[in-house]
């Protein structure tokens, strides 16, 4: 079973909360490189760290792990469809940036 989407979802939610990788790493007491690894799909957090991520980002493990597509948080009164569109757009921009920087 692959969870390639975990990193993209984590990154999009982190950015929607206006947190840098460094901000999140400090709150989790891990290195910035660890957060980068999670977002690139190079590594995955322990259950304990995943729980902390969910608390800090006010999201669910079900969403991050792909068990549910329901976004468990609200961004400025946007509808679920608008939030999903924004997160998909952020993900597309990130992928496009990776392609252009390679």
DSSP file (Angstrom, degrees, kcal/mol; ACC not computed):
  #  RESIDUE AA STRUCTURE BP1 BP2  ACC     N-H-->O    O-->H-N    N-H-->O    O-->H-N    TCO  KAPPA ALPHA  PHI   PSI    X-CA   Y-CA   Z-CA
    1    1 A X              0   0    0      0, 0.0     2,-0.4     0, 0.0     0, 0.0   0.000 360.0 360.0 360.0 131.0    0.0    0.0    0.0
    2    2 A X        -     0   0    0      1,-0.0     3,-0.1     3,-0.0     0, 0.0  -0.862 360.0-170.9-110.5 141.3    1.4    3.4   -1.0
    3    3 A X    >   +     0   0    0     -2,-0.4     3,-1.8     1,-0.1     4,-0.4  -0.345  30.8 146.9-122.7  51.9    0.6    6.7    0.6
    4    4 A X  T 3>  +     0   0    0      1,-0.3     4,-0.5     2,-0.2     3,-0.4   0.760  68.5  60.7 -57.5 -27.8    2.3    9.0   -1.9
    5    5 A X  H 3> S+     0   0    0      1,-0.2     4,-2.4     2,-0.2    -1,-0.3   0.642  80.8  85.9 -77.2 -15.5   -0.3   11.6   -1.5
    6    6 A X  H <> S+     0   0    0     -3,-1.8     4,-2.9     1,-0.2     5,-0.2   0.917  89.1  48.6 -53.0 -49.8    0.5   12.1    2.3
    7    7 A X  H  > S+     0   0    0     -3,-0.4     4,-2.6    -4,-0.4    -1,-0.2   0.892 111.3  49.1 -61.1 -41.8    3.3   14.6    1.6
    8    8 A X  H  X S+     0   0    0     -4,-0.5     4,-2.3     2,-0.2    -1,-0.2   0.900 113.4  46.4 -65.4 -40.8    1.2   16.7   -0.7
    9    9 A X  H  X S+     0   0    0     -4,-2.4     4,-2.4     2,-0.2     5,-0.3   0.920 112.8  50.0 -67.4 -42.7   -1.7   16.8    1.7
   10   10 A X  H  X S+     0   0    0     -4,-2.9     4,-2.7    -5,-0.3    -2,-0.2   0.940 112.8  46.8 -59.9 -47.1    0.6   17.6    4.6
   11   11 A X  H  X S+     0   0    0     -4,-2.6     4,-2.6    -5,-0.2     5,-0.2   0.916 112.1  49.6 -62.6 -44.8    2.3   20.4    2.7
   12   12 A X  H  X S+     0   0    0     -4,-2.3     4,-2.2     2,-0.2    -1,-0.2   0.915 114.3  44.2 -63.5 -43.1   -1.0   21.9    1.5
   13   13 A X  H  X S+     0   0    0     -4,-2.4     4,-1.4     2,-0.2    -1,-0.2   0.919 112.4  52.5 -68.9 -41.8   -2.5   22.0    4.9
   14   14 A X  H  <>S+     0   0    0     -4,-2.7     5,-2.1    -5,-0.3     3,-0.4   0.934 112.8  45.0 -57.1 -46.3    0.7   23.3    6.5
   15   15 A X  H ><5S+     0   0    0     -4,-2.6     3,-1.8     1,-0.2    -1,-0.2   0.866 107.4  57.4 -67.7 -35.7    0.7   26.2    4.0
   16   16 A X  H 3<5S+     0   0    0     -4,-2.2    -1,-0.2     1,-0.3    -2,-0.2   0.783 106.6  50.6 -65.5 -24.0   -3.0   26.9    4.4
   17   17 A X  T 3<5S-     0   0    0     -4,-1.4    -1,-0.3    -3,-0.4    -2,-0.2   0.351 117.2-119.1 -90.8   4.4   -2.2   27.4    8.1
   18   18 A X  T < 5 +     0   0    0     -3,-1.8     2,-0.4     1,-0.2    -3,-0.2   0.868  65.6 142.1  58.8  41.4    0.6   29.8    7.1
   19   19 A X      < -     0   0    0     -5,-2.1    -1,-0.2    -6,-0.1     2,-0.1  -0.909  43.0-141.4-109.8 139.5    3.3   27.6    8.8
   20   20 A X     >  -     0   0    0     -2,-0.4     4,-2.3    -3,-0.1     5,-0.2  -0.457  32.7-104.7 -85.2 168.5    6.7   27.1    7.3
   21   21 A X  H  > S+     0   0    0      1,-0.2     4,-2.6     2,-0.2     5,-0.2   0.901 125.6  52.4 -58.7 -39.1    8.5   23.8    7.5
   22   22 A X  H  > S+     0   0    0      2,-0.2     4,-2.5     1,-0.2     5,-0.2   0.922 106.1  52.4 -63.8 -44.2   10.6   25.3   10.2
   23   23 A X  H  > S+     0   0    0      1,-0.2     4,-2.0     2,-0.2    -2,-0.2   0.940 113.7  43.6 -55.6 -48.4    7.6   26.4   12.2
   24   24 A X  H  X S+     0   0    0     -4,-2.3     4,-1.8     1,-0.2    -1,-0.2   0.891 111.3  54.1 -66.5 -39.2    6.1   22.9   12.1
   25   25 A X  H  X>S+     0   0    0     -4,-2.6     5,-2.4    -5,-0.2     4,-1.0   0.894 108.3  49.6 -63.2 -39.4    9.4   21.3   12.9
   26   26 A X  H  <5S+     0   0    0     -4,-2.5     3,-0.4     1,-0.2    -1,-0.2   0.925 111.1  48.7 -64.4 -44.6    9.8   23.4   16.0
   27   27 A X  H  <5S+     0   0    0     -4,-2.0    -1,-0.2     1,-0.2    -2,-0.2   0.802 117.3  42.0 -67.2 -28.0    6.3   22.6   17.2
   28   28 A X  H  <5S-     0   0    0     -4,-1.8    -1,-0.2    -5,-0.2    -2,-0.2   0.560 107.9-125.3 -92.2  -9.9    6.9   18.9   16.6
   29   29 A X  T  <5S+     0   0    0     -4,-1.0     2,-0.3    -3,-0.4    -3,-0.2   0.915  72.5 114.2  61.8  44.8   10.5   19.0   18.1
   30   30 A X  S   <S-     0   0    0     -5,-2.4    -1,-0.3    -6,-0.1    -2,-0.1  -0.830  72.3 -85.6-131.4 171.9   12.0   17.5   14.9
   31   31 A X     >  -     0   0    0     -2,-0.3     4,-1.4     1,-0.1     3,-0.4  -0.396  30.4-119.0 -78.4 158.7   14.3   18.9   12.3
   32   32 A X  H  > S+     0   0    0      1,-0.2     4,-2.4     2,-0.2     5,-0.2   0.864 116.8  59.9 -60.9 -36.0   13.2   20.9    9.3
   33   33 A X  H  > S+     0   0    0      1,-0.2     4,-2.4     2,-0.2    -1,-0.2   0.823  99.1  56.4 -62.0 -32.4   14.7   18.1    7.1
   34   34 A X  H  > S+     0   0    0     -3,-0.4     4,-2.1     2,-0.2    -1,-0.2   0.924 108.1  46.6 -65.0 -44.2   12.3   15.7    8.8
   35   35 A X  H  X S+     0   0    0     -4,-1.4     4,-2.5     2,-0.2    -2,-0.2   0.919 111.6  51.9 -63.4 -43.5    9.3   17.8    7.7
   36   36 A X  H  X S+     0   0    0     -4,-2.4     4,-1.9     1,-0.2     6,-0.2   0.908 108.4  51.8 -58.3 -43.1   10.8   18.1    4.2
   37   37 A X  H  X>S+     0   0    0     -4,-2.4     5,-2.3     2,-0.2     6,-1.3   0.894 109.2  49.7 -61.2 -41.5   11.2   14.3    4.1
   38   38 A X  H ><5S+     0   0    0     -4,-2.1     3,-1.0     1,-0.2    -2,-0.2   0.937 112.2  47.5 -61.3 -46.0    7.6   13.8    5.0
   39   39 A X  H 3<5S+     0   0    0     -4,-2.5    -2,-0.2     1,-0.3    -1,-0.2   0.775 112.8  48.3 -70.4 -26.1    6.4   16.2    2.4
   40   40 A X  H 3<5S-     0   0    0     -4,-1.9    -1,-0.3    -5,-0.2    -2,-0.2   0.482 112.8-117.0 -89.9  -3.5    8.6   14.6   -0.3
   41   41 A X  T <<5S+     0   0    0     -3,-1.0    -3,-0.2    -4,-0.6    -2,-0.1   0.705  81.7 122.1  75.8  19.1    7.4   11.1    0.6
   42   42 A X  S   <S+     0   0    0     -5,-2.3     2,-0.3    -6,-0.2    -4,-0.2   0.740  81.7   2.1 -84.2 -24.5   10.9   10.1    1.6
   43   43 A X        -     0   0    0     -6,-1.3     2,-0.3    -9,-0.1    -2,-0.3  -0.953  67.2-136.5-152.7 169.1    9.8    9.1    5.1
   44   44 A X        -     0   0    0     -2,-0.3    -6,-0.1    -3,-0.1    -5,-0.0  -0.960  26.7-106.3-133.2 149.5    6.6    9.0    7.2
   45   45 A X        -     0   0    0     -2,-0.3     2,-0.0     1,-0.1   -10,-0.0  -0.303  34.1-107.2 -73.9 157.2    5.9   10.1   10.8
   46   46 A X     >  -     0   0    0      1,-0.1     4,-2.9    -2,-0.0     5,-0.2  -0.268  38.8-102.0 -68.0 168.0    5.5    7.7   13.7
   47   47 A X  H  > S+     0   0    0      1,-0.2     4,-2.3     2,-0.2     5,-0.2   0.903 125.1  52.8 -61.7 -39.6    1.9    7.4   15.0
   48   48 A X  H  > S+     0   0    0      2,-0.2     4,-1.8     1,-0.2    -1,-0.2   0.927 112.5  43.7 -61.3 -45.3    2.8    9.7   17.9
   49   49 A X  H  > S+     0   0    0      2,-0.2     4,-2.7     1,-0.2    -2,-0.2   0.885 110.9  54.8 -69.2 -38.5    4.2   12.4   15.5
   50   50 A X  H  X S+     0   0    0     -4,-2.9     4,-2.3     1,-0.2    -1,-0.2   0.907 107.0  51.7 -59.5 -41.4    1.2   11.9   13.2
   51   51 A X  H  X S+     0   0    0     -4,-2.3     4,-1.9     1,-0.2    -1,-0.2   0.916 110.4  47.8 -61.1 -43.7   -1.1   12.6   16.2
   52   52 A X  H  X S+     0   0    0     -4,-1.8     4,-2.9     2,-0.2     5,-0.2   0.898 109.5  53.5 -64.5 -40.9    0.8   15.8   17.0
   53   53 A X  H  X S+     0   0    0     -4,-2.7     4,-2.8     1,-0.2    -2,-0.2   0.930 108.4  50.2 -58.6 -45.5    0.7   16.9   13.4
   54   54 A X  H  X>S+     0   0    0     -4,-2.3     5,-2.0     1,-0.2     4,-0.6   0.884 112.6  46.5 -61.9 -39.8   -3.1   16.5   13.4
   55   55 A X  H ><5S+     0   0    0     -4,-1.9     3,-0.5     3,-0.2    -2,-0.2   0.941 115.0  45.7 -67.6 -47.7   -3.5   18.5   16.5
   56   56 A X  H 3<5S+     0   0    0     -4,-2.9    -2,-0.2     1,-0.2    -1,-0.2   0.906 121.1  37.7 -63.3 -43.1   -1.2   21.3   15.4
   57   57 A X  H 3<5S-     0   0    0     -4,-2.8    -1,-0.2    -5,-0.2    -2,-0.2   0.440 104.6-127.1 -91.1   0.2   -2.7   21.5   11.9
   58   58 A X  T <<5 +     0   0    0     -4,-0.6     2,-0.2    -3,-0.5    -3,-0.2   0.937  69.7 116.3  52.7  52.4   -6.3   20.9   13.2
   59   59 A X      < -     0   0    0     -5,-2.0     2,-0.3    -6,-0.2    -1,-0.2  -0.783  63.6-102.8-136.3 179.2   -6.8   18.1   10.7
   60   60 A X     >  -     0   0    0     -2,-0.2     4,-2.0     1,-0.1     3,-0.2  -0.815  13.4-132.8-111.6 151.3   -7.5   14.4   10.8
   61   61 A X  H  > S+     0   0    0     -2,-0.3     4,-2.8     1,-0.2     6,-0.3   0.855 108.7  63.9 -63.2 -34.9   -5.2   11.4   10.3
   62   62 A X  H  4>S+     0   0    0      1,-0.2     5,-2.0     2,-0.2     6,-1.8   0.903 105.5  44.1 -56.0 -42.3   -8.0   10.0    8.1
   63   63 A X  H >45S+     0   0    0      4,-0.2     3,-1.1     3,-0.2    -2,-0.2   0.952 114.9  46.8 -68.4 -49.2   -7.6   12.9    5.7
   64   64 A X  H 3<5S+     0   0    0     -4,-2.0    -2,-0.2     1,-0.3   -55,-0.2   0.839 115.3  46.8 -62.5 -33.4   -3.8   12.8    5.6
   65   65 A X  T 3<5S-     0   0    0     -4,-2.8    -1,-0.3    -5,-0.2    -2,-0.2   0.463 114.4-114.2 -90.0  -1.9   -3.7    9.1    5.1
   66   66 A X  T < 5S+     0   0    0     -3,-1.1    -3,-0.2    -4,-0.5    -4,-0.1   0.609  83.0 120.8  82.2  11.6   -6.4    9.1    2.4
   67   67 A X  S   <S+     0   0    0     -5,-2.0     2,-0.3    -6,-0.3    -4,-0.2   0.839  83.6  21.5 -73.6 -32.6   -9.0    7.2    4.3
   68   68 A X        -     0   0    0     -6,-1.8    -2,-0.3    -7,-0.1    -1,-0.2  -0.980  57.9-156.3-134.1 145.9  -11.3   10.2    4.0
   69   69 A X        +     0   0    0     -2,-0.3     2,-0.4    -3,-0.1    -6,-0.1   0.384  62.6 115.0 -97.4   1.5  -11.4   13.1    1.5
   70   70 A X        -     0   0    0      1,-0.1     2,-0.6     2,-0.0    -2,-0.1  -0.592  66.1-135.1 -76.5 125.4  -13.4   15.2    3.9
   71   71 A X        -     0   0    0     -2,-0.4    -2,-0.1     1,-0.1    -1,-0.1  -0.710  11.7-156.6 -79.5 121.1  -11.4   18.3    5.0
   72   72 A X        +     0   0    0     -2,-0.6     2,-0.3   -12,-0.1    -1,-0.1   0.180  67.0  59.9 -89.2  20.2  -11.9   18.5    8.8
   73   73 A X  S    S-     0   0    0    -13,-0.0     2,-0.4     2,-0.0    -2,-0.1  -0.941  72.7-128.0-140.6 163.6  -11.1   22.2    9.1
   74   74 A X        -     0   0    0     -2,-0.3     2,-0.6     9,-0.0     5,-0.1  -0.911   9.3-154.6-115.0 140.5  -12.5   25.5    7.8
   75   75 A X  S >  S-     0   0    0     -2,-0.4     3,-1.6     3,-0.2   -58,-0.0  -0.903  72.6 -42.0-115.6 101.1  -10.6   28.2    6.0
   76   76 A X  T 3  S-     0   0    0     -2,-0.6    -1,-0.1     1,-0.3    -2,-0.0   0.785 110.8 -55.0  55.5  36.2  -12.2   31.6    6.4
   77   77 A X  T 3  S+     0   0    0      1,-0.2    -1,-0.3     0, 0.0     2,-0.1   0.638  92.6 152.3  76.7  14.2  -15.8   30.5    5.8
   78   78 A X    <   -     0   0    0     -3,-1.6    -3,-0.2     1,-0.1    -1,-0.2  -0.410  47.5-109.5 -74.5 153.4  -15.1   28.8    2.4
   79   79 A X     >  -     0   0    0      1,-0.1     4,-2.5    -2,-0.1     5,-0.2  -0.328  31.0-105.5 -73.8 165.3  -17.3   25.9    1.3
   80   80 A X  H  > S+     0   0    0      1,-0.2     4,-2.5     2,-0.2     5,-0.2   0.892 122.7  51.9 -58.4 -40.3  -15.8   22.4    1.2
   81   81 A X  H  > S+     0   0    0      2,-0.2     4,-2.2     1,-0.2    -1,-0.2   0.899 109.8  48.2 -65.2 -40.8  -15.6   22.6   -2.6
   82   82 A X  H  > S+     0   0    0      2,-0.2     4,-2.2     1,-0.2    -2,-0.2   0.908 112.1  49.5 -66.1 -42.1  -13.7   25.9   -2.5
   83   83 A X  H  X S+     0   0    0     -4,-2.5     4,-2.5     2,-0.2    -2,-0.2   0.924 111.1  49.0 -62.8 -44.2  -11.3   24.6    0.2
   84   84 A X  H  X S+     0   0    0     -4,-2.5     4,-2.4     1,-0.2    -1,-0.2   0.905 110.4  51.6 -62.9 -40.9  -10.6   21.4   -1.9
   85   85 A X  H  X S+     0   0    0     -4,-2.2     4,-2.3     2,-0.2    -1,-0.2   0.905 110.3  48.9 -61.8 -41.8  -10.0   23.6   -5.0
   86   86 A X  H  X S+     0   0    0     -4,-2.2     4,-2.6     2,-0.2    -2,-0.2   0.929 112.1  47.6 -64.3 -45.5   -7.5   25.7   -3.1
   87   87 A X  H  X S+     0   0    0     -4,-2.5     4,-2.1     1,-0.2    -2,-0.2   0.884 112.9  49.1 -64.8 -37.7   -5.6   22.7   -1.8
   88   88 A X  H  X S+     0   0    0     -4,-2.4     4,-2.4    -5,-0.2    -1,-0.2   0.899 110.9  50.9 -66.5 -39.6   -5.5   21.1   -5.2
   89   89 A X  H  X S+     0   0    0     -4,-2.3     4,-2.4     2,-0.2    -2,-0.2   0.923 109.6  49.4 -63.5 -45.1   -4.3   24.4   -6.7
   90   90 A X  H  X S+     0   0    0     -4,-2.6     4,-2.3     1,-0.2    -1,-0.2   0.917 111.4  50.2 -59.4 -43.4   -1.5   24.7   -4.1
   91   91 A X  H  X S+     0   0    0     -4,-2.1     4,-2.3     1,-0.2    -2,-0.2   0.906 109.9  50.0 -62.5 -42.4   -0.5   21.1   -4.8
   92   92 A X  H  X S+     0   0    0     -4,-2.4     4,-2.6     2,-0.2    -1,-0.2   0.903 110.2  50.2 -62.5 -42.2   -0.4   21.8   -8.6
   93   93 A X  H  X S+     0   0    0     -4,-2.4     4,-2.5     2,-0.2    -1,-0.2   0.918 110.0  50.6 -62.8 -43.2    1.8   24.8   -8.1
   94   94 A X  H  X S+     0   0    0     -4,-2.3     4,-1.8     1,-0.2    -2,-0.2   0.920 111.8  47.1 -62.0 -43.7    4.2   22.8   -5.9
   95   95 A X  H  X S+     0   0    0     -4,-2.3     4,-1.9     1,-0.2    -1,-0.2   0.903 111.8  50.8 -64.2 -40.7    4.4   20.1   -8.5
   96   96 A X  H  X S+     0   0    0     -4,-2.6     4,-2.3     1,-0.2    -2,-0.2   0.888 108.3  52.9 -64.9 -38.2    5.0   22.6  -11.3
   97   97 A X  H  X S+     0   0    0     -4,-2.5     4,-1.6     1,-0.2    -1,-0.2   0.886 107.6  51.4 -63.6 -38.2    7.7   24.3   -9.3
   98   98 A X  H  X S+     0   0    0     -4,-1.8     4,-0.7     1,-0.2    -1,-0.2   0.898 110.5  48.6 -64.7 -40.0    9.5   20.9   -8.9
   99   99 A X  H >< S+     0   0    0     -4,-1.9     3,-0.6     1,-0.2    -2,-0.2   0.906 113.0  46.7 -67.2 -42.1    9.3   20.3  -12.6
  100  100 A X  H 3< S+     0   0    0     -4,-2.3    -1,-0.2     1,-0.2    -2,-0.2   0.752 110.9  51.9 -75.6 -22.5   10.7   23.8  -13.5
  101  101 A X  H 3<        0   0    0     -4,-1.6    -1,-0.2     1,-0.2    -2,-0.2   0.582 360.0 360.0 -88.6  -9.1   13.5   23.6  -10.9
  102  102 A X    <<        0   0    0     -4,-0.7    -1,-0.2    -3,-0.6    -2,-0.1   0.453 360.0 360.0 -86.3 360.0   14.8   20.2  -12.2
